Amino acid sequence: MSRSRTAILAALALVAGASGTALAVVPGDAGIAAVPCTVDYKVQNDWGTGFTASVTVTNNSAAKLSWAVKWSYAGNQKVTNGWNAKVTQSGTAVTAANESYNGTLATGGSASFGFQGTYSGSNALPATFTLDGVTCNVDGGPTGPGPTDPGPTGPGTKVDNPYAGAKVYVNPEWSAKAAAEPGGSRISNQPTGVWLDRTAAINGVNGGMGLRDHLDAALTQKGSGELVVQLVIYNLPGRDCAALASNGELGPTEIDKYKTQYIDPIAAILADSKYAGLRIVNTIEIDSLPNLVTNTGSRPTATPQCDVMKANGNYQKGVGYALNKLGDAPNVYNYIDAGHHGWIGWDDNFAASAAIMKEAATTEGATVNDVHGFITNTANYSALKENNFTINDSVAGKSVRESKWVDWNRYVDELSFAQGFRNQLVTTGFNSGIGMLIDTSRNGWGGTARPAGPGATTSVDTYIDGGRYDRRIHIGNWCNQAGAGLGERPQAAPAAGIDAYVWIKPPGESDGSSSAIPNDEGKGFDRMCDPTYTGNPRNGNNLSGALPNAPVSGHWFSAQFQQLMQNAYPPLP
């Protein structure tokens, strides 16, 4: 669980006289001694055997040309590497000294740095910090009640990782469908995302549960502990411009309808004080922003629809508006969709996608502070971790990047991509504390087809194709993929920089119909969902790999659900 020792330790209370009243100590207040320095130490991610932390030191004394922050650990924590400071350790004592570029520390000025460490047992917060030998967070008098955020938080309080120490909402509607399937009771208690994929979904479609119904049910499931509710905000104008199966109800120019008829009503419900005790996680507009990089202009994958959306800017405006309005509630956590490694893992797409996400996060009143993190692999199939090869391998004198499968990508799986893209996002200007989610609902690739080891070293292609877990014909295939299985079960803080593995795409809900099916949901027919389709530039002109007889996207697809259970990895009991 994320923990924090705040800069002024509960505002550095002073005991006033015999009454015991706590008065906040603010540096520079008349009649109250100034605190010489403050240190804010936060554990950003903790995965049980290691952690990352960020530290901000503020100098309230005379200006400095160099500085050193010191603390000691009560446990066996060991710093392994640091950034923005020279972090060294001797026994339990840690020293963080400035780099050449951040040694100046003016009066009232701050410097921030971070590091990664390992531990076993407990990961207790340091009790005392010094700046150049002067004790921080105290003024020489009695100290207050201690850190403000090492323990339970009240309703509406932001935490570093909303999944840490919390249960996650089980959608009763999905759970009932899963339990009705033979063998489905093995996973029907798993938490999945609630998709608000059209305006009508806010109040419920065809007698089904609306947003308030789900939140009310979540309050019942919550009990006395913490509970996360996962929502999918998915109704942009001109939605999913590179595909047809998930087209939406709003035309390319209907940004005002998106704001007033879709986002505003959702924001009003989420702001209801009745739901202040829930942790609400929003996945913001999957399959949107990366399209403006990969499927526009002169690229062979470009579509006229994506060119229109790039020209009118309504994807950025819509995402920015959603971030701004939904992020107003203190218990809401926004995660922007970040595609997957088989979409934006290439050099041409990687930094450009992060830049367009930053553009969206700083428009329509939004700021990077409205973004708690990002989610990868939403509703996709990319393997979490390919253990039989790495991007650095070479076979028969060639890099694996030259194989047809990898095709010069920088990443071979979602975990390495999510961690790498997180670093790129921070470099682009997002907060250093952002966390990543990975959708593992359909990327297990287990069963009898799962390779037990690397492929033959005859060539890079035999090596990769024989050893890869992801058994798709091409990494660009995305619709109802044959051979797929359930992936890792939802869990909090499974790896460095990852807030959780999640099942945002409810297993058993179709990606799109295998043939044209009339519907009133604005959803079209995409040939990528037709098993006889021989492809396009986005999948290297290969067969689609889709299952036959699929219904419209979002509708229950029993054959797919059974396949996902059969091929689950880790296997189901």
N, C-alpha and C positions, 0 to 999 in steps of 0.2 A: 504494500500500500504506500502511496506517496505521502511523504511527510515534509514538514517545513518548520524551520526555526525562523520566525519572522524577524525583521530588522530591528524592531524595538520591543521585542518580548512583551506582548500584551500592552503595548504603548508604554512600557517601562514604568509601571505603577510605583508611586511613592506612598508610603503610609503616612497619612496626615493626622498628626496628634494621636490621641488615644482612641479615636473613633474607628480607626482602621479603614477609613475611606480611601479608595485608590484614586489618585490624580494622575492624569496622563502627563508624561514628561515629553515636551516638545522642544527640540534644540532651539535655544535662543529665546524661550519664553522669559519674560521679566520675572525675576525673583526665583527662578528655578535653574539649577545648574545644567548646562548643556551636556548632552551625551557626547563624548569625544569622537565616537565612531559607531557605526552600526554594521552588522553583518547579517545578511539574509541567506541562509543555507537551505536549499531545497533538494530533496531526493526526487528526481523527475521520473525515474523508472526503477523498479526493483523486481528482479525475477528469481529471488530466493537464494542465489549464489553470487549475485553481483548486482551492480546498480550504476546509474549515472546520476550526477548531481550538478546543480548550478549554484554559484555563490556570487552575491553582489555585496561589495563593501562600499560604504559611504563615509567619507572623511569630513568630520565637523570641526577639525582643528586647523592649524596652519597648513597652507598649501605644501604639497610634497612633489619632489622630482622622481622619487622611487618609493616603493612600498612593499611590505611583506605581511601577509595574513597567516596566523598560526592557530592550530587547534590540535587536540588530542582525541583519539578514539578510546572508548571504553571496551570495545570488542576487538576482533581480529581483522578489521577492515584493512585492505591494502589497496592503495591507489596504483593503477596500472598505466594510465596515460591521462594527460590533461591538455587543455586548449585555452588560449588567451592568458596563460600564466605558466611559469615554471613551477610545477607541482612536484615536490620531493617528499620522501617519508623516511623517518628513522625510528624504528620501533613503532610506537603508537602515535608519535608526534609528526604532524604534517605541516609543511611550509609551502605557501603559494606566493611566489615573488613575481613582480611585474615583468612583462616582456619589454623589449626596447621601445615598442610603439605605444605602450599604454602606461608608462611610468608616471606621467604627470597626473596628480590628483589634487584638484583645486579644493578650497574650502567649500564644503557642500557638494563636491563632486563625487561621482561613483565610478566604479570599475567592476566589470563582470567577467567571470571565467567559469569553466566547467571541467569535469573530469569523470573518469570511469574507474570503478573499483570492484574488488571481489570481497567476499566474506562468507563465513559459515556461522550458524547460530543466529544471533540477533544483529540488527543493523541500527543500533541506538544512535540518536543524534548527538553530535558533540555538545558539551555543556558550556564551554567557554571559548571565546575567540579573542585574539589580540591583533591589533594593527600597529606594527613597529613597536611592539612591547607594551602598548597601552590596551587595557581590557575594554572591549567594545560591549555595547548593549547594556551597560550599567553606568551610573553617574557617581558611584562611591557610596550611595545610600542603600537602603534595603531594596531588594529586587521584588518585582511583582510576581504574578502567579505562574510565570513560565511561558513557553511557546504557545502561540494561539492556534496552531494546527497540527499537533501531534496526535490528537485523539479524535473522537467522533465529532462530526460537524452537524450543525443545525440545518433545518430546512432552508433551501435556497442558497446554500453556501457552495461556491465553486470548489472543486477538488482537482488535483492534477490529473488523475485518471478516474473517470466516473465509474468504470467497471470494477475497480479495486474495492474489495469488501462488500460487494453488492450482488444481489440476485438480479436476473434479467427476465423481463416480462415474457411469458408464454402466451402467444396469441391463441385464444380459445377456438377461433374458427379454423385456423390451420391445424391445431392440435387434434380437433375432432376428425378432420379429413385424414390425417396421418394415422390416427388410432383405428380408423375404419378399414385400413388396408391390412391384409395379412402380414403379420410381423411388424406392423407400424408402431405398435405400442412401445417398441424398444427405443424410439426416438421422439415420440409424440409429446414428451415433456421438455423438449429442447426449445430455447428462445429463438424466435425468428423476427424479421422486420415486418412492420405494418406499412404497407405501400399506399400512399396517398397519391395515386397516379392519375387522378382527374378531380375536378372540383366536387363532383357528386360524392366522392369517397369521404369527404369531410363529414357529411351527415349520414353516410351509409348507403350502400347500393343494394337494391332489391331486398330490402328488409334486413340487410347485414349490419354489422357493427360500424358505427361512425367513430370519429376521433374521440369524442367525449366518452362513448361507450368503452373504448379501449382504455382510456385513462382511468375511468371509474373501476374497471376490472383490475387495472394495475394497482390501484389503492388497496383492493382486497388482497391481491397476491403479496403486496409489500409487507403487511404485518408491521412488526416493530423495527424491522431492519431497513436497509437501503435497497432500492430497486431501480434498475435502468429500464426505460422504455425506448425501443428503437423504432424511429419513424423514417420513412423514405419520402423526401420531398421531390416530386418527380412530375412536373407538368409545364416545363418551359414552353414558350411559344416556339413553333418550328422544331419541336422536340426530336432528338435523335436523327439529325439530318443525314446521316450516312446509312440509315437502315429504314425499313418500312414496318417491320413487325411491331415495333414499339412507338410508332408515330403517335402523337397526342391529339388532344381536342382543340388546341389553340394554334391559329395560323402564325406565320413568321412575324407579323407586325402587331400581334395582340398582347403587347407587353402590359398595357394598362389593365386588361382583364386579369392577367396573371397576378398583378399586384393587388388589385382591389377585390377580386372575386375568389382568389385562391390563397395567396400568402396572408393577406390581412385577416381573414377569418381564422386561419390556423394560428396566427400570432395571438389573436384575442383569446382563443381557448387555452393556449399554452401559458398565457399570462394570468390565468385564473388562479387566485391564491389557494383554491381547493387542491391544486396539483403541485404546490410549491415544494412538497416533500419528496416528489419524484425526481429522479435524474433522467432528463429527456435528451436522448441522443438523436440528432438529425443527420441523416445521410443526404447531402445536398446535390441533387440533379446529376444522376449518373449519366454516363455517355454523352456529355455535353462539351465541356471546355476543350478537351484534347482534340475533338473533331475540328476545331478552328485552326489547329496546327497541321494535322495529318491529312485532312480531307478537303483542302481548299487549294485554290490557285492552280499552278501548273503540274501538281503532283498527279501521277496516274490514278491515285485513289480518290481524287477530288470528285465532289458531286455538286451540281448546281444549287441544291438546297443548302449545303454547307457554305458555299460562296455567299449566298444571300444572308445567312446568319452572321457571317464574319463582317459583311458590309454594314448591316444594321446595328450590330453591337448588342442585340437583345439577349444573347446568352450571358454576357458579362453583366448587363443591367439586371437581368432576372436573378442571377446568383448573388450579386451584390445586395439587391433589395431583400432577398430572403435572409442572407446573413445578418443584415442590419436589423430587420424587424424581428426575426426569430431569436436573435442573440440578445435582445433586450431583457428577456427573462433570466434571472440569475441562476436558475437551475437547468438551463438549456445549454447543450454542448453541440456545436456545429462541426461536422466533418465533411469536407468537400470531396467529391469523388475524384480520384486520381488515376482512372484507367487501370492498366495492368502492364506487366513488363513486356508482353507481346504486342503492346500498342505504342507505348512511349519510351521503351527502354533503349531505343536507338539514339545515337548522338544528335541527329537532326531534330529529334522530338523532345529530348529529355529536358534541357534547360528552357526551351521555348514553351513547353507546357507549363513549367513552373512559373514562367513570366506571365503567361496569360491568366493563370490562377491568381497571381498577385494583382493583376489588373482588375479582375472581377472582385477581389476582396477589398479593393480600395475605391469602389464606385458606389453610387446610390446611397451614400452615407455610411457604408461599411468601412471598417478598418481591420487590420490583421488581428486585432484583439477579439473580433467576432468569430475567429476561426480557432477551434480547439485542436483540430487535427485534420487528417485526410484518411480516406479509405481506398484500398486497392482491391482489384479482382471482384468487384461487386457483380454478382450474377454471372461470373465467368468461370473458367475451368483451369486456369494456369496452376500448375503444381506448386505447393507451398515450398518444398525443398527438394531439389534434385540431388540425391546423394551419390549417384554413380558417375558424375562428372562435374567439373567446375569450368568456369569461363576461362581459366588459365591453362587448361589442358591442351596438349598438342599430340596429334596422332599422325604417323606417316609423314612427318615434316610439316604438317599444317595445323594451324590453330583451330579449335573447335568452332570459333566464330565463322570459319569458312564453310561449315556444314550447311546443308539446305535448311535444317530445322532452326539452328541459331541465327543464320543469315546475317552475321555481323552485329547482332544485338550485343549490348554490354552486360546483359543479365540473362540467367537461365531459369530463374524461379522467382516466386513472389516475395519470399522473405528477404532475399538479398536486394531485390528491387525496392521494396518498401523502405528498407533501412537506408539505401543509397539515395532514393528520391527524397526522403526526409531531410537528409543533409543538404540536398540541392534547394529544397524549399526554404530552409533556414538561411542559406547563402543568398537566396533571392529576396529575403526580407521578412519572412514569417518568424514568429517568436520561437526562441530556442527550445521552449518547453512543449512544442506541439507533439502529439502522439499519433501513431498510425493504427488503423484497423485493417485487417485482412479478412475478406469473405472466404471462408473455407467450406461453404455449404456443398460444393460440388467439385472439389479438386483433389479428392483422395486417390483416385485412380488405383484402386486395389483389385482384388480378384485374381483369377488365374493368369491374366495378361500382365500383371505387375512384374517387371524384371527383377531378378535377384541380384544382379551385378552389372558391371559395364558391358557394353557390346564388344564385338570383335574389333581388334585394332587394325583391320585391313585398310580402313580409310576413316576419315572423320565422320562420314555419314553412317557407316556400319557401327562405329563406336557410339555415336549419339542415339541413333534410332534403336539400337539394341539395348541401350541402358536407360533411356528416358522413361519416367513414370507416366508423363502426359502422353496419352496414346492417340491424340487427335491426328487427323491426316495432315493438318496445317494449323499453326498457332493462331491464324486469323479466323478459324472456324469458331462460331459462338452460339449456334442455335441447337438446343436439345441434343447434345453430343452423345453419340453412341459409345458405350463403354465407360462412361463416367461413374464416379462413386462419391459418396459422402466423404468429406475431409475431416480434419481435426474438429473435435467437438468445441463449442464455444467455451472460451476460458479467458481470464484476465491476465494481463502482463506476462505473456508467454516468452518474450524475447526482448532484447534491448531495443528501445524506441517504439515498441509495439504495445499499444494500450490493451488490445484484445484480439483474439480470433472470434469472428462473429458469423452467424448465419443470416445475413441480411436478405438474400434471396431464399424464400421458403422452398425447400426441396419438394418437388412434385408439382410446382407451378410452371406451366409451359413458357418457353421463350418466344414462341410464335407458331402459327399454324403451318402445317405441311403443304396445304393448298389454300386457295382463297376461300375465306368464310365470311359472309356478310355479318357485320356487328354494329352496334350503336356506341362503341367505345372509341371510335376514331383510329382503330388499329388496322394496319394494312397487311398485305401478304408480301413477305420477303422471300425470294428464291433461296436464300441461305438456310431456310427452314425446310426446304424441299430436298429429300435424300437423293433425288435424281439430278440435282443441279451440279453443273461442272465448274462453277466458280467464276471469280472475277479477280481483278488485281489485288484486292484486299486479302484474298486467301490464296494467292499464287495460282489462280485458275485451277484449283483442285476440287474434287468432290466436297460437298458441304459437310459430310459426316453426321447429318441430322437423323434423328429417329423418325420413322414414318408415323402417320395417323395422329399427329399432334394437334391439339386444339389452339384457339386464339391465346395470345400471350396473357399470362396471369391466371388462366383457367387450369383446373386440375387435370393432370396427365398421369394416370395410374401406372402406365407402362414405364414411364421415366422414373417414378418414385420407387418402383420395385427394383429397377436396375441400379439406382443409386444406393439402395440398401445392400443389394447383392455385392456390389463392387466397393463398398465402404473401406476406407483405410484411415485410421485404424479400424479393423473389422468390428462389426457389431457382435454382441454376445449371442 
